[in-house]
Amino acid sequence: MYCARHLSGALDEMVIFVAGPVLTGTTKLTNRKWAIVDNEMVQKFRCKRVVLLNDLTALGYAVPMLTDDQTMHISGEHAQHRSNGQSLVVGVGTGLMSA
């Protein structure tokens, strides 16, 4: 129903970020009772290709595009910052609690 109202034409490709592990083009969401299969989405939406990607993996791929004002060093105020190519992506999700 949403697609019928909002898509003006056919999709060529689709990338879906999911909260859950992706194994061989299939995923079961960790926070919903949904299963998504890439081949079924290709047929349903008549597109050439569907890629399922874990949401935190997708965020990890985006890290190199962030500018300095979009990141935060969490190792301490006086810690020496060394760029070693490593980054940390933290997913708050539904399980984070504060005291």
All heavy atoms as an XYZ file, in Angstrom:
751
protein
N       0.821     -1.180      0.000
C       0.000      0.000      0.000
C       0.873      1.255      0.000
O       0.636      2.169     -0.765
C      -0.936     -0.036      1.184
C      -1.946      1.052      1.191
S      -3.111      0.782      2.524
C      -4.593      0.799      1.591
N       1.889      1.299      0.865
C       2.788      2.452      0.916
C       3.462      2.652     -0.439
O       3.512      3.768     -0.949
C       3.841      2.253      2.005
C       4.876      3.354      2.037
C       4.653      4.507      2.763
C       6.066      3.232      1.322
C       5.585      5.527      2.784
C       7.001      4.245      1.335
C       6.766      5.385      2.064
O       7.695      6.386      2.074
N       3.990      1.572     -1.000
C       4.696      1.671     -2.280
C       3.771      2.154     -3.387
O       4.180      2.942     -4.237
C       5.310      0.331     -2.649
S       6.671     -0.133     -1.557
N       2.545      1.694     -3.400
C       1.596      2.116     -4.434
C       1.366      3.626     -4.383
O       1.184      4.267     -5.413
C       0.277      1.375     -4.272
N       1.416      4.196     -3.196
C       1.190      5.638     -3.047
C       2.437      6.481     -3.253
O       2.337      7.647     -3.603
C       0.628      5.938     -1.658
C      -0.837      5.561     -1.527
C      -1.364      6.009     -0.208
N      -0.967      4.980      0.753
C      -1.177      5.032      2.049
N      -1.756      6.069      2.574
N      -0.821      4.050      2.827
N       3.612      5.897     -3.031
C       4.823      6.717     -2.989
C       5.846      6.440     -4.093
O       6.766      7.234     -4.260
C       5.500      6.577     -1.629
C       4.650      7.076     -0.506
N       4.470      8.410     -0.244
C       3.900      6.414      0.398
C       3.662      8.554      0.788
N       3.299      7.347      1.200
N       5.743      5.359     -4.793
C       6.698      5.079     -5.857
C       6.142      5.549     -7.189
O       5.032      5.207     -7.564
C       7.004      3.578     -5.936
C       7.800      2.992     -4.787
C       8.017      1.501     -4.998
C       9.136      3.694     -4.628
N       6.949      6.334     -7.896
C       6.488      6.846     -9.185
C       6.872      5.927    -10.339
O       6.398      6.099    -11.444
C       7.058      8.251     -9.420
O       8.470      8.196     -9.415
N       7.738      4.986    -10.095
C       8.161      4.068    -11.148
C       8.749      2.814    -10.547
O       8.727      2.612     -9.337
N       9.273      1.976    -11.396
C       9.861      0.717    -10.938
C      11.220      0.969    -10.270
O      11.917      1.925    -10.597
C      10.029     -0.227    -12.116
N      11.576      0.118     -9.352
C      12.876      0.175     -8.695
C      13.874     -0.649     -9.487
O      13.553     -1.741     -9.946
C      12.782     -0.382     -7.280
C      11.864      0.341     -6.314
C      11.755     -0.460     -5.018
C      12.382      1.731     -6.029
N      15.082     -0.128     -9.637
C      16.145     -0.917    -10.250
C      16.820     -1.798     -9.216
O      17.051     -2.981     -9.433
C      17.191     -0.013    -10.898
C      16.662      0.685    -12.127
O      15.819      0.103    -12.825
O      17.094      1.826    -12.383
N      17.160     -1.182     -8.081
C      17.833     -1.891     -7.009
C      17.281     -1.443     -5.664
O      16.729     -0.351     -5.556
C      19.338     -1.620     -7.034
C      20.016     -2.148     -8.275
C      21.511     -1.892     -8.246
O      21.904     -0.715     -8.176
O      22.255     -2.878     -8.277
N      17.473     -2.289     -4.657
C      16.981     -1.982     -3.323
C      18.030     -2.464     -2.312
O      18.555     -3.567     -2.439
C      15.666     -2.742     -3.108
C      14.969     -2.459     -1.827
S      13.486     -3.504     -1.580
C      12.500     -3.123     -3.003
N      18.338     -1.606     -1.338
C      19.214     -1.984     -0.231
C      18.402     -1.816      1.035
O      17.829     -0.753      1.280
C      20.486     -1.112     -0.168
C      21.344     -1.515      1.019
C      21.275     -1.222     -1.461
N      18.335     -2.872      1.835
C      17.539     -2.850      3.057
C      18.472     -3.100      4.239
O      19.144     -4.133      4.303
C      16.436     -3.932      3.021
C      15.545     -3.752      1.796
C      15.624     -3.904      4.309
C      14.569     -4.892      1.574
N      18.530     -2.125      5.156
C      19.313     -2.284      6.373
C      18.409     -2.906      7.424
O      17.306     -2.412      7.663
C      19.835     -0.940      6.879
C      20.695     -0.200      5.885
C      20.765      1.167      5.916
C      21.431     -0.863      4.918
C      21.555      1.871      5.030
C      22.223     -0.180      4.011
C      22.290      1.190      4.072
N      18.866     -3.991      8.045
C      18.008     -4.723      8.969
C      18.670     -4.877     10.338
O      19.889     -4.974     10.442
C      17.661     -6.124      8.407
C      16.846     -6.006      7.146
C      18.904     -6.945      8.138
N      17.841     -4.891     11.372
C      18.308     -5.123     12.738
C      18.340     -6.624     12.969
O      17.416     -7.219     13.497
C      17.379     -4.438     13.731
N      19.402     -7.242     12.522
C      19.543     -8.681     12.676
C      20.615     -9.205     11.747
O      21.073     -8.503     10.845
N      21.018    -10.440     11.961
C      22.047    -11.040     11.110
C      21.511    -11.344      9.716
O      20.336    -11.672      9.555
C      22.408    -12.334     11.844
C      21.205    -12.653     12.663
C      20.568    -11.344     13.014
N      22.372    -11.208      8.728
C      22.017    -11.530      7.348
C      22.881    -12.708      6.923
O      24.103    -12.647      6.952
C      22.254    -10.328      6.401
C      21.946    -10.711      4.964
C      21.431     -9.130      6.841
N      22.226    -13.791      6.529
C      22.930    -14.998      6.101
C      22.399    -15.435      4.745
O      21.207    -15.730      4.612
C      22.744    -16.125      7.122
C      23.183    -15.800      8.550
C      22.700    -16.861      9.512
C      24.698    -15.677      8.609
N      23.246    -15.439      3.750
C      22.912    -15.897      2.403
C      21.612    -15.288      1.900
O      20.699    -16.001      1.470
C      22.847    -17.449      2.359
O      23.918    -17.994      3.112
C      22.946    -17.944      0.926
N      21.505    -13.971      1.979
C      20.346    -13.277      1.423
C      19.060    -13.416      2.221
O      17.977    -13.119      1.724
N      19.162    -13.850      3.461
C      17.983    -14.038      4.305
C      18.243    -13.430      5.678
O      19.348    -13.517      6.200
C      17.667    -15.541      4.475
O      17.478    -16.118      3.190
C      16.418    -15.760      5.304
N      17.215    -12.830      6.260
C      17.352    -12.304      7.610
C      16.053    -12.481      8.383
O      14.975    -12.526      7.800
C      17.734    -10.807      7.592
O      17.979    -10.380      8.938
C      16.657     -9.953      6.982
N      16.195    -12.621      9.676
C      15.067    -12.568     10.600
C      15.378    -11.430     11.555
O      16.410    -11.452     12.226
C      14.901    -13.885     11.347
C      14.420    -15.006     10.469
C      14.168    -16.271     11.270
C      13.680    -17.362     10.330
N      13.445    -18.617     11.025
N      14.520    -10.444     11.611
C      14.767     -9.287     12.449
C      14.801     -9.686     13.917
O      14.042    -10.557     14.361
C      13.696     -8.224     12.229
C      13.551     -7.686     10.809
C      12.543     -6.549     10.775
C      14.869     -7.229     10.249
N      15.659     -9.021     14.674
C      15.771     -9.333     16.100
C      14.678     -8.661     16.916
O      14.378     -9.108     18.018
C      17.143     -8.876     16.647
O      17.310     -7.483     16.379
C      18.262     -9.666     16.011
N      14.070     -7.601     16.392
C      13.068     -6.863     17.173
C      11.648     -6.992     16.619
O      10.750     -6.315     17.076
C      13.479     -5.396     17.280
C      13.693     -4.746     15.926
O      13.552     -5.386     14.888
N      14.044     -3.480     15.920
N      11.441     -7.821     15.633
C      10.118     -8.088     15.053
C      10.085     -9.530     14.569
O      11.122    -10.115     14.314
C       9.826     -7.176     13.850
C       9.701     -5.709     14.165
C       8.299     -5.416     14.712
N       8.100     -4.001     14.925
C       8.290     -3.384     16.070
N       8.714     -4.042     17.107
N       8.077     -2.091     16.184
N       8.929    -10.058     14.402
C       8.796    -11.417     13.877
C       8.683    -11.370     12.353
O       7.736    -11.879     11.771
C       7.581    -12.112     14.488
C       7.735    -12.381     15.961
C       6.554    -13.135     16.513
C       6.767    -13.390     17.989
N       5.705    -14.192     18.578
N       9.659    -10.732     11.722
C       9.686    -10.600     10.272
C      10.884    -11.359      9.726
O      11.963    -11.337     10.298
C       9.829     -9.157      9.843
C       8.702     -8.245     10.179
C       7.501     -8.576     10.751
C       8.658     -6.840      9.987
N       6.730     -7.469     10.919
C       7.414     -6.377     10.456
C       9.551     -5.916      9.467
C       7.051     -5.051     10.410
C       9.188     -4.592      9.421
C       7.943     -4.168      9.878
N      10.672    -11.993      8.608
C      11.764    -12.605      7.849
C      11.769    -11.950      6.474
O      10.713    -11.703      5.895
C      11.552    -14.106      7.729
N      12.956    -11.647      5.981
C      13.096    -11.030      4.668
C      14.059    -11.875      3.848
O      15.149    -12.220      4.320
C      13.628     -9.583      4.781
C      12.710     -8.744      5.664
C      13.767     -8.960      3.394
C      13.260     -7.367      5.993
N      13.661    -12.196      2.635
C      14.480    -12.981      1.721
C      14.702    -12.145      0.468
O      13.734    -11.684     -0.145
C      13.797    -14.323      1.365
C      14.644    -15.128      0.403
C      13.509    -15.119      2.633
N      15.965    -11.957      0.099
C      16.273    -11.066     -1.016
C      15.580    -11.475     -2.320
O      15.008    -10.632     -3.026
C      17.787    -10.910     -1.214
C      18.518    -12.216     -1.461
O      17.899    -13.301     -1.516
O      19.761    -12.145     -1.592
N      15.585    -12.756     -2.656
C      14.948    -13.206     -3.905
C      13.436    -12.955     -3.916
O      12.862    -12.642     -4.960
C      15.233    -14.692     -4.159
C      16.683    -14.938     -4.502
O      17.368    -14.055     -5.013
N      17.163    -16.125     -4.202
N      12.805    -13.087     -2.761
C      11.372    -12.801     -2.681
C      11.098    -11.311     -2.889
O      10.108    -10.936     -3.517
C      10.810    -13.257     -1.331
C      10.787    -14.766     -1.177
C      10.309    -15.212      0.192
O       9.861    -14.365      0.995
O      10.395    -16.422      0.461
N      11.996    -10.456     -2.382
C      11.841     -9.014     -2.572
C      12.049     -8.628     -4.038
O      11.362     -7.756     -4.565
C      12.821     -8.252     -1.673
C      12.607     -8.506     -0.193
S      10.980     -7.994      0.394
C      11.211     -6.250      0.470
N      12.980     -9.298     -4.715
C      13.197     -9.064     -6.156
C      11.909     -9.348     -6.918
O      11.480     -8.562     -7.765
C      14.360     -9.935     -6.692
C      14.366     -9.985     -8.210
C      15.696     -9.418     -6.172
N      11.281    -10.468     -6.617
C      10.040    -10.831     -7.294
C       8.908     -9.876     -6.933
O       8.159     -9.426     -7.805
C       9.653    -12.273     -6.948
C      10.607    -13.295     -7.520
C      10.307    -14.694     -7.034
O       9.438    -14.917     -6.202
N      11.059    -15.666     -7.545
N       8.770     -9.567     -5.678
C       7.675     -8.708     -5.208
C       7.739     -7.309     -5.820
O       6.724     -6.759     -6.234
C       7.718     -8.623     -3.677
C       6.756     -7.663     -3.062
C       5.396     -8.250     -2.946
C       4.479     -7.297     -2.191
N       3.100     -7.671     -2.315
N       8.948     -6.737     -5.875
C       9.094     -5.364     -6.353
C       9.596     -5.271     -7.789
O       9.811     -4.184     -8.308
C      10.011     -4.575     -5.410
C       9.382     -4.337     -4.070
C       9.648     -5.173     -3.001
C       8.487     -3.297     -3.896
C       9.053     -4.966     -1.766
C       7.889     -3.078     -2.664
C       8.167     -3.917     -1.603
N       9.809     -6.424     -8.407
C      10.253     -6.491     -9.805
C      11.493     -5.631    -10.055
O      11.548     -4.852    -10.999
C       9.121     -6.089    -10.743
C       7.933     -7.019    -10.663
C       6.863     -6.622    -11.681
N       5.678     -7.423    -11.487
C       4.555     -6.974    -10.930
N       4.466     -5.728    -10.517
N       3.522     -7.763    -10.780
N      12.458     -5.752     -9.174
C      13.701     -5.007     -9.360
C      14.820     -5.989     -9.707
O      14.665     -7.202     -9.552
C      14.037     -4.175     -8.133
S      14.114     -5.060     -6.594
N      15.925     -5.452    -10.174
C      17.030     -6.291    -10.629
C      17.799     -6.932     -9.478
O      18.296     -8.037     -9.603
C      17.993     -5.468    -11.482
C      17.377     -4.966    -12.760
C      18.335     -4.065    -13.498
C      17.649     -3.469    -14.713
N      18.464     -2.411    -15.333
N      17.901     -6.201     -8.367
C      18.739     -6.704     -7.280
C      18.274     -6.146     -5.947
O      17.886     -4.988     -5.853
C      20.182     -6.291     -7.533
C      21.176     -6.826     -6.526
C      22.579     -6.571     -6.988
N      22.996     -5.219     -6.663
C      24.164     -4.910     -6.118
N      25.031     -5.856     -5.846
N      24.475     -3.666     -5.854
N      18.341     -6.983     -4.912
C      18.061     -6.571     -3.540
C      19.251     -6.996     -2.687
O      19.716     -8.130     -2.776
C      16.761     -7.217     -3.001
C      16.602     -6.958     -1.516
C      15.559     -6.701     -3.761
N      19.743     -6.064     -1.883
C      20.843     -6.353     -0.966
C      20.329     -6.159      0.452
O      19.782     -5.103      0.781
C      22.042     -5.412     -1.226
C      23.144     -5.651     -0.207
C      22.564     -5.583     -2.645
N      20.495     -7.178      1.271
C      20.177     -7.086      2.696
C      21.481     -6.858      3.438
O      22.469     -7.540      3.200
C      19.520     -8.369      3.194
C      18.237     -8.804      2.483
C      17.761    -10.138      3.034
C      17.168     -7.751      2.620
N      21.485     -5.876      4.344
C      22.699     -5.533      5.060
C      22.349     -5.255      6.515
O      21.392     -4.543      6.803
C      23.326     -4.281      4.419
C      24.722     -3.876      4.824
C      25.742     -4.954      4.465
C      25.099     -2.569      4.132
N      23.127     -5.819      7.413
C      22.925     -5.544      8.829
C      23.061     -4.046      9.067
O      23.950     -3.399      8.511
C      23.951     -6.328      9.656
C      23.886     -5.967     11.110
O      24.573     -5.050     11.545
N      23.057     -6.669     11.862
N      22.203     -3.480      9.903
C      22.192     -2.028     10.099
C      23.490     -1.496     10.697
O      23.977     -0.435     10.304
C      20.982     -1.591     10.927
C      20.858     -2.280     12.273
O      21.608     -3.251     12.544
O      20.001     -1.873     13.067
N      24.097     -2.222     11.621
C      25.359     -1.759     12.187
C      26.501     -1.877     11.183
O      27.419     -1.058     11.170
C      25.691     -2.507     13.474
C      24.773     -2.202     14.649
C      25.138     -3.046     15.854
C      24.788     -0.736     14.997
N      26.447     -2.871     10.323
C      27.425     -2.980      9.246
C      27.312     -1.778      8.321
O      28.317     -1.185      7.918
C      27.214     -4.284      8.453
O      27.350     -5.395      9.337
C      28.212     -4.416      7.322
N      26.083     -1.397      8.008
C      25.853     -0.230      7.153
C      26.427      1.027      7.797
O      27.074      1.852      7.131
C      24.358     -0.057      6.885
N      26.225      1.189      9.107
C      26.792      2.346      9.808
C      28.317      2.311      9.783
O      28.974      3.347      9.628
C      26.288      2.396     11.251
C      24.813      2.739     11.426
C      24.410      2.581     12.887
C      24.513      4.130     10.934
N      28.881      1.126      9.905
C      30.332      0.990      9.833
C      30.879      1.437      8.493
O      31.922      2.101      8.418
N      30.183      1.103      7.412
C      30.611      1.548      6.082
C      30.521      3.067      5.952
O      31.248      3.671      5.163
C      29.767      0.902      4.990
C      30.146     -0.529      4.682
C      29.197     -1.538      4.721
C      31.442     -0.871      4.335
C      29.532     -2.855      4.434
C      31.796     -2.182      4.056
C      30.843     -3.166      4.104
O      31.177     -4.462      3.817
N      29.641      3.696      6.714
C      29.452      5.146      6.624
C      30.494      5.930      7.427
O      30.707      7.110      7.163
C      28.051      5.523      7.109
N      31.152      5.305      8.383
C      32.082      6.006      9.271
C      33.144      6.816      8.516
O      33.402      7.969      8.873
C      32.733      5.032     10.284
C      33.920      5.660     10.997
C      31.696      4.556     11.287
N      33.783      6.289      7.482
C      34.809      7.085      6.794
C      34.275      8.378      6.170
O      35.045      9.281      5.869
C      35.343      6.148      5.711
C      35.034      4.779      6.212
C      33.741      4.923      6.959
N      32.985      8.487      5.987
C      32.400      9.686      5.396
C      32.112     10.778      6.427
O      31.812     11.908      6.068
C      31.079      9.342      4.689
C      31.211      8.277      3.635
S      32.414      8.779      2.403
C      32.673      7.265      1.547
N      32.217     10.445      7.715
C      31.922     11.416      8.765
C      33.043     12.435      8.903
O      34.219     12.115      8.730
C      31.718     10.704     10.101
C      30.543      9.738     10.182
C      30.563      9.003     11.512
C      29.233     10.467      9.975
N      32.668     13.653      9.234
C      33.650     14.708      9.491
C      33.982     14.737     10.982
O      33.289     14.124     11.797
C      33.095     16.078      9.043
O      31.895     16.348      9.771
C      32.791     16.084      7.555
N      35.035     15.447     11.339
C      35.461     15.494     12.746
C      34.368     15.987     13.683
O      34.264     15.530     14.818
C      36.704     16.371     12.900
C      37.954     15.700     12.356
O      37.953     14.457     12.207
O      38.936     16.414     12.090
N      33.536     16.916     13.229
C      32.483     17.429     14.104
C      31.302     16.461     14.228
O      30.368     16.719     14.979
C      32.006     18.814     13.635
C      31.363     18.794     12.258
O      31.804     17.995     11.410
O      30.426     19.583     12.036
N      31.350     15.348     13.521
C      30.290     14.344     13.613
C      30.724     13.115     14.404
O      29.994     12.142     14.486
C      29.862     13.911     12.209
C      29.226     15.026     11.407
C      28.982     14.614      9.970
O      29.857     14.084      9.302
N      27.774     14.876      9.497
N      31.918     13.163     14.982
C      32.417     12.032     15.756
C      32.806     12.504     17.153
O      32.951     13.696     17.411
C      33.647     11.393     15.085
O      34.698     12.354     15.027
C      33.308     10.886     13.695
N      32.985     11.547     18.059
C      33.354     11.875     19.431
C      34.390     10.862     19.908
O      34.257      9.669     19.664
C      32.128     11.786     20.345
C      32.454     12.053     21.796
S      31.125     11.655     22.963
C      29.704     12.340     22.187
N      35.411     11.368     20.580
C      36.404     10.493     21.198
C      35.902     10.147     22.591
O      35.595     11.037     23.381
C      37.764     11.183     21.260
C      38.301     11.515     19.906
N      38.870     10.571     19.076
C      38.304     12.673     19.212
C      39.220     11.138     17.944
N      38.891     12.420     17.991
N      35.824      8.878     22.908
C      35.270      8.462     24.197
C      36.330      7.880     25.124
O      36.011      7.349     26.165
C      34.119      7.443     24.005
C      34.610      6.201     23.269
C      32.957      8.090     23.291
C      33.600      5.085     23.207
N      37.591      8.001     24.745
C      38.657      7.393     25.544
C      39.135      8.278     26.680
O      40.014      7.896     27.422
C      39.836      7.037     24.634
O      40.311      8.196     23.981
N      38.581      9.437     26.817
C      38.966     10.323     27.909
C      39.424     11.664     27.385
O      39.976     11.778     26.298
N      39.182     12.655     28.194
C      39.458     14.041     27.811
C      40.940     14.283     27.512
O      41.295     15.019     26.600
C      38.998     14.941     28.958
C      39.259     16.397     28.768
C      38.749     17.198     29.952
O      37.899     16.701     30.708
O      39.232     18.318     30.120
N      41.835     13.641     28.266
C      43.268     13.895     28.118
C      43.987     12.788     27.347
O      45.209     12.822     27.252
C      43.912     14.081     29.491
C      43.293     15.197     30.262
N      43.449     16.519     29.903
C      42.489     15.191     31.347
C      42.777     17.281     30.740
N      42.176     16.500     31.630
N      43.248     11.844     26.839
C      43.870     10.748     26.094
C      44.411     11.262     24.770
O      43.823     12.121     24.129
C      42.858      9.634     25.849
N      45.549     10.715     24.392
C      46.148     11.102     23.122
C      45.381     10.425     21.994
O      45.143      9.220     22.030
C      47.609     10.674     23.087
C      48.317     11.068     21.807
C      49.768     10.591     21.801
O      50.205      9.901     22.717
N      50.499     10.972     20.775
N      44.985     11.206     21.016
C      44.250     10.648     19.877
C      45.240     10.217     18.810
O      46.065     10.989     18.358
C      43.280     11.682     19.293
C      42.669     11.242     18.000
N      41.835     10.155     17.910
C      42.793     11.729     16.746
C      41.457      9.998     16.663
N      42.030     10.933     15.927
N      45.162      8.950     18.444
C      45.984      8.437     17.356
C      45.056      7.820     16.327
O      44.211      7.007     16.664
C      46.952      7.383     17.871
C      48.057      7.964     18.716
C      48.881      6.864     19.264
N      48.045      6.248     20.317
C      48.476      5.407     21.208
N      49.711      5.017     21.200
N      47.680      4.905     22.130
N      45.234      8.215     15.104
C      44.413      7.651     14.037
C      45.050      6.351     13.564
O      46.136      6.348     13.002
C      44.312      8.640     12.871
O      43.556      8.070     11.835
N      44.390      5.251     13.866
C      44.903      3.949     13.435
C      43.938      3.248     12.480
O      44.072      2.065     12.213
C      45.207      3.065     14.639
C      43.968      2.782     15.469
O      42.862      3.167     15.110
N      44.150      2.117     16.595
N      42.947      3.994     12.010
C      42.009      3.415     11.056
C      40.881      2.631     11.696
O      40.045      2.073     11.005
N      40.848      2.551     13.018
C      39.793      1.820     13.693
C      38.714      2.771     14.181
O      38.994      3.891     14.591
C      40.350      1.032     14.874
C      41.318     -0.040     14.467
C      41.838     -0.812     15.665
O      41.573     -0.475     16.810
N      42.591     -1.858     15.401
N      37.483      2.299     14.130
C      36.344      3.077     14.609
C      35.398      2.144     15.346
O      35.431      0.941     15.165
C      35.597      3.720     13.449
O      36.436      4.592     12.735
N      34.543      2.732     16.142
C      33.548      1.971     16.888
C      32.160      2.499     16.537
O      31.922      3.700     16.582
C      33.776      2.113     18.401
C      32.700      1.552     19.321
C      32.663      0.025     19.205
C      32.953      1.987     20.753
N      31.268      1.607     16.166
C      29.871      1.969     15.929
C      29.065      1.295     17.029
O      29.149      0.093     17.227
C      29.387      1.467     14.548
C      27.901      1.715     14.379
C      30.180      2.158     13.442
N      28.293      2.089     17.761
C      27.484      1.575     18.852
C      26.020      1.727     18.470
O      25.578      2.826     18.124
C      27.756      2.325     20.174
C      26.859      1.818     21.278
C      29.215      2.193     20.556
N      25.276      0.638     18.507
C      23.852      0.686     18.240
C      23.083      0.733     19.544
O      23.146     -0.199     20.333
N      22.397      1.820     19.767
C      21.662      1.983     21.015
C      20.583      0.919     21.120
O      20.458      0.240     22.122
C      21.075      3.412     21.117
C      20.240      3.534     22.353
C      22.205      4.423     21.123
N      19.782      0.753     20.100
C      18.772     -0.295     20.078
C      17.756     -0.214     21.199
O      17.626      0.803     21.872
N      17.073     -1.313     21.438
C      16.018     -1.337     22.443
C      16.520     -1.861     23.785
O      15.791     -1.854     24.760
C      14.855     -2.233     21.978
O      15.378     -3.535     21.696
C      14.190     -1.662     20.751
N      17.784     -2.305     23.859
C      18.269     -2.910     25.082
C      19.121     -2.006     25.939
O      19.572     -2.404     26.996
N      19.342     -0.759     25.531
C      20.190      0.138     26.296
C      19.408      0.726     27.470
O      18.290      1.200     27.301
C      20.709      1.255     25.396
C      21.736      2.170     26.035
C      23.045      1.436     26.268
C      21.971      3.396     25.175
N      19.988      0.684     28.639
C      19.335      1.228     29.822
C      20.279      2.178     30.504
O      21.490      1.996     30.479
C      18.941      0.094     30.779
C      17.944     -0.868     30.194
S      17.664     -2.346     31.200
C      17.414     -1.711     32.806
N      19.751      3.182     31.141
C      20.596      4.087     31.922
C      20.109      4.070     33.378
O      18.939      3.837     33.640
C      20.560      5.496     31.353
O      19.256      6.033     31.489
N      21.031      4.325     34.274
C      20.689      4.316     35.698
C      20.468      5.703     36.199
O      20.904      6.668     35.684
C      21.794      3.634     36.487
